């Protein structure tokens, strides 16, 4: 019996799907812009629906849209004919996905959308299909060769998934969603950890080791020992940050036999300490510490750069396994 080379089959499948994506890229036209504007301007929900494998793709696209702050959910095409169409309102945008565009299960949904003036976006590879003809915005995906008997939905579903991702990313760009907005929708898991900001991890209020810049160093050393951070943030009478003292500085003074106890904080501190804005990603703050060979950063609010509202220590970041 001849041995099957599965590696070659895998490469053939991937090659077919790459060709399908190349055709899809060329097919993008002005209707894509209209679809993005419709999604961005939606006053309610973006609802997706498909049959079979297209239904699974609809689930994924819906989840992606929700993840960027566009309220969305998917419906089962068969369940729509048994009451679920009540979930669709005139303010919604309805996206139907079907390779043939003539799926029996979709006809009732198309009729419902047209009768109730629900904005309908159709994604199909058949320009003359019922879905394409009855959509307010028709996105035509190219007809492609499927992998495996040229029948199993593979290349066509890759195209459906890709155009869905393109719609989602375009919506994200149009809405000017940034990493901080994105973080709101992903508070847990490894992604949530990567998107944590300094504001999420910093020490605040009484935990900040503040000290007046005119305080004698003899007293400052006792405060540093009590706070257990190896750092003091010096302030003036207006509560504005003027410097920072670290245990490393103190060791260097001691090694030179300088009269530390006779000095005041302002004589020892490093002026203009390195600081970051509260919305800085924790990973970036860690990079700043590494580049400057320091272990702490003062944190400020962009409305007042000279007032420290928190302190972020390298251990606060590493303990969250952010590297």
C-alpha positions in Angstrom: 0.0 0.0 0.0 1.4 3.4 -1.0 2.3 5.6 1.9 0.4 8.9 1.9 2.6 12.0 2.3 0.6 14.1 4.7 3.1 17.0 4.6 2.4 17.5 0.9 -1.4 17.4 1.5 -1.0 20.1 4.2 1.1 22.3 1.9 -1.5 21.8 -0.9 -4.4 22.9 1.4 -2.5 25.9 2.6 -1.5 26.9 -1.0 -5.2 26.7 -2.0 -6.2 28.9 0.9 -3.4 31.4 0.1 -4.7 31.7 -3.4 -8.2 32.2 -2.1 -6.9 35.1 0.1 -5.1 36.7 -2.8 -8.4 36.7 -4.8 -10.2 38.1 -1.8 -7.7 40.9 -1.5 -8.3 41.9 -5.1 -12.1 41.8 -4.7 -12.3 44.4 -1.9 -14.2 47.5 -3.3 -16.2 50.5 -2.2 -18.9 48.3 -0.6 -16.4 47.3 2.1 -16.2 51.0 3.1 -20.0 51.2 3.3 -20.1 48.1 5.4 -17.6 49.5 7.9 -19.5 52.8 8.1 -22.7 50.9 8.8 -21.1 49.0 11.6 -19.5 52.1 13.1 -22.8 54.0 12.9 -24.9 51.2 14.3 -27.2 52.5 17.1 -27.8 49.2 18.6 -26.3 45.7 18.0 -24.4 44.0 15.1 -26.1 40.6 14.6 -24.4 37.9 12.6 -26.0 34.8 11.2 -24.9 31.9 8.9 -25.7 28.3 8.1 -23.4 25.4 8.9 -19.7 26.3 8.7 -20.7 29.9 7.9 -22.6 30.0 11.1 -19.4 29.1 13.0 -17.6 31.9 11.2 -20.4 34.2 12.2 -19.8 33.3 15.8 -16.2 34.2 15.6 -16.7 37.5 13.8 -19.4 38.5 16.4 -17.0 37.7 19.2 -14.2 39.8 17.6 -16.6 42.8 17.2 -17.7 42.5 20.9 -14.0 42.4 21.9 -13.4 45.8 20.4 -16.5 47.4 22.1 -19.0 46.9 19.3 -22.0 45.1 20.8 -22.6 42.0 18.8 -24.0 38.5 19.0 -24.8 35.7 16.6 -28.0 33.9 15.9 -28.8 30.4 14.7 -30.3 30.5 11.3 -32.7 27.6 12.1 -33.8 29.1 15.4 -34.6 32.4 13.7 -37.6 30.7 12.0 -38.8 29.7 15.4 -38.9 32.9 17.3 -35.3 34.2 17.5 -36.0 36.9 14.9 -37.6 38.8 17.7 -34.0 39.6 18.8 -33.5 41.8 15.7 -34.6 45.4 15.8 -34.6 48.2 13.2 -31.7 49.9 14.8 -29.5 46.8 14.4 -27.1 45.9 11.6 -27.7 42.4 10.3 -24.8 40.5 8.6 -25.7 37.3 6.9 -23.0 34.9 5.7 -23.5 32.3 3.0 -21.2 31.0 0.3 -24.1 30.2 -2.1 -26.3 33.1 -0.9 -29.3 30.8 -1.5 -29.5 28.8 1.7 -33.1 28.0 2.5 -32.6 28.8 6.2 -31.7 32.4 5.4 -34.6 33.3 3.2 -37.0 33.9 6.1 -34.3 36.1 7.8 -33.8 38.1 4.5 -37.5 38.7 4.1 -37.8 39.7 7.8 -34.9 42.2 7.4 -36.4 43.7 4.2 -39.9 44.0 5.6 -38.7 45.7 8.8 -36.1 47.9 7.2 -33.2 46.3 9.1 -29.9 47.3 7.4 -28.6 44.0 5.8 -25.0 43.3 4.9 -24.6 40.1 2.8 -21.4 38.2 2.5 -21.6 35.7 -0.3 -19.6 34.5 -3.4 -22.7 34.5 -5.7 -23.5 37.9 -7.1 -26.9 36.8 -8.4 -28.0 35.0 -5.3 -31.0 35.9 -3.2 -28.7 37.2 -0.4 -26.7 39.5 -2.7 -29.8 40.9 -4.5 -31.7 41.6 -1.3 -28.8 43.1 0.8 -28.4 46.8 1.4 -24.7 46.3 1.2 -23.3 43.2 -0.7 -19.8 42.0 -0.1 -18.9 39.5 -2.8 -16.2 37.0 -1.9 -14.5 35.4 -4.9 -15.4 31.9 -6.0 -12.5 29.7 -4.9 -11.4 26.0 -5.1 -12.0 24.2 -1.9 -9.5 21.8 -0.4 -10.6 18.1 -0.3 -12.9 17.0 -3.1 -13.4 20.7 -3.9 -16.5 20.4 -1.8 -15.5 20.8 1.9 -15.8 24.4 3.1 -12.2 25.4 3.6 -10.9 28.1 1.2 -14.4 29.8 1.2 -14.6 29.9 5.0 -11.0 31.2 5.2 -12.2 34.1 3.0 -15.3 34.6 5.2 -13.2 34.7 8.3 -10.7 37.1 6.8 -13.3 39.6 5.5 -14.8 39.5 9.0 -11.5 40.2 10.6 -11.0 43.0 8.1 -14.3 44.6 9.1 -13.5 44.3 12.8 -10.0 45.9 12.4 -11.4 48.6 10.2 -14.1 49.4 12.8 -11.4 49.5 15.5 -9.4 52.0 13.4 -12.5 54.1 12.6 -13.5 54.2 16.3 -9.9 55.0 17.3 -9.9 52.2 19.8 -6.5 52.1 21.5 -4.8 49.5 23.7 -6.2 51.0 26.9 -9.8 50.8 25.5 -9.1 47.2 24.4 -7.9 46.4 27.9 -11.3 47.2 29.3 -12.8 44.3 27.4 -10.0 41.9 28.3 -9.4 42.3 32.0 -8.5 38.6 32.6 -6.1 36.0 31.2 -2.6 36.5 29.7 -3.8 39.2 27.4 -5.2 41.2 30.3 -1.9 40.9 32.1 0.0 42.2 29.1 -2.3 45.2 28.9 -2.0 46.2 32.5 -0.9 49.7 33.1 1.2 51.4 35.8 -2.1 52.6 37.2 -3.2 49.0 37.8 0.0 48.1 39.8 1.4 51.2 41.5 1.4 52.0 45.2 -0.7 55.0 46.2 -1.7 57.3 49.0 -0.1 56.4 52.4 2.0 53.6 50.7 4.0 56.2 48.8 7.2 56.9 50.7 7.0 60.7 50.7 9.4 62.9 52.6 10.0 66.7 52.8 13.1 67.7 51.0 14.3 69.6 54.1 14.1 66.6 56.4 17.4 65.7 58.0 18.9 62.5 56.6 19.0 60.9 60.1 15.2 60.9 60.1 15.0 60.0 56.4 16.9 56.8 57.0 14.4 55.7 59.7 11.5 56.4 57.4 13.1 54.5 54.6 13.6 51.5 56.9 10.0 51.6 58.0 8.6 51.9 54.4 10.7 48.9 53.3 10.8 50.1 49.6 14.4 51.2 49.6 13.2 54.5 48.1 12.0 58.0 49.3 10.2 60.5 47.2 11.2 64.1 48.1 8.7 66.9 47.9 8.7 70.7 48.6 6.1 72.6 50.6 3.8 72.8 47.6 3.7 68.9 47.5 5.6 68.9 44.2 8.2 66.2 43.6 11.7 67.5 43.7 13.8 64.3 43.9 14.3 60.7 44.8 16.6 58.9 47.3 17.4 55.2 47.0 19.3 52.9 49.2 21.9 52.6 46.4 22.7 56.3 46.8 23.0 56.0 50.5 25.4 53.0 50.2 27.6 55.1 47.8 27.6 58.0 50.3 28.6 55.7 53.1 31.4 54.1 51.0 32.9 57.6 50.6 32.7 58.3 54.3 30.6 61.4 53.7 28.8 63.0 56.7 25.4 61.7 55.7 23.7 62.3 59.1 24.7 66.0 58.9 22.9 66.5 55.5 19.3 67.1 54.5 17.3 65.1 51.9 17.7 67.8 49.2 21.5 67.5 49.6 21.5 63.8 48.8 18.5 63.2 46.5 18.7 62.8 42.7 16.8 65.7 41.2 14.2 65.4 38.5 13.6 61.7 39.0 12.5 59.5 36.1 8.7 59.3 36.0 5.9 57.9 33.9 2.3 58.8 33.2 -0.3 56.6 35.0 -1.6 55.0 31.7 1.8 53.8 30.6 1.8 50.0 30.0 3.5 48.1 32.8 5.8 46.4 30.3 7.0 49.8 29.0 7.7 50.9 32.6 9.8 47.8 33.1 11.8 48.6 30.0 12.4 52.1 31.2 13.7 50.8 34.6 16.0 48.3 32.8 17.4 50.9 30.5 18.1 53.3 33.3 19.2 50.6 35.8 16.7 51.7 38.4 14.1 49.8 40.4 11.3 52.5 40.9 9.5 55.1 39.0 7.4 58.0 40.1 3.9 58.1 38.6 2.1 61.3 37.6 -1.3 62.2 36.1 -1.0 64.1 32.8 -2.8 67.0 34.3 0.0 67.7 36.8 3.4 66.3 36.0 5.2 67.6 39.1 2.9 65.9 41.6 3.5 62.2 42.3 0.3 60.2 42.6 2.0 56.7 42.8 5.2 54.8 42.8 5.8 51.7 40.7 8.5 49.2 41.8 10.1 46.6 39.6 8.7 43.9 41.9 5.1 45.2 41.4 5.5 44.3 37.7 7.6 41.1 37.9 5.1 39.6 40.5 2.5 39.8 37.8 4.8 37.9 35.4 5.0 40.8 33.0 8.4 40.6 31.4 
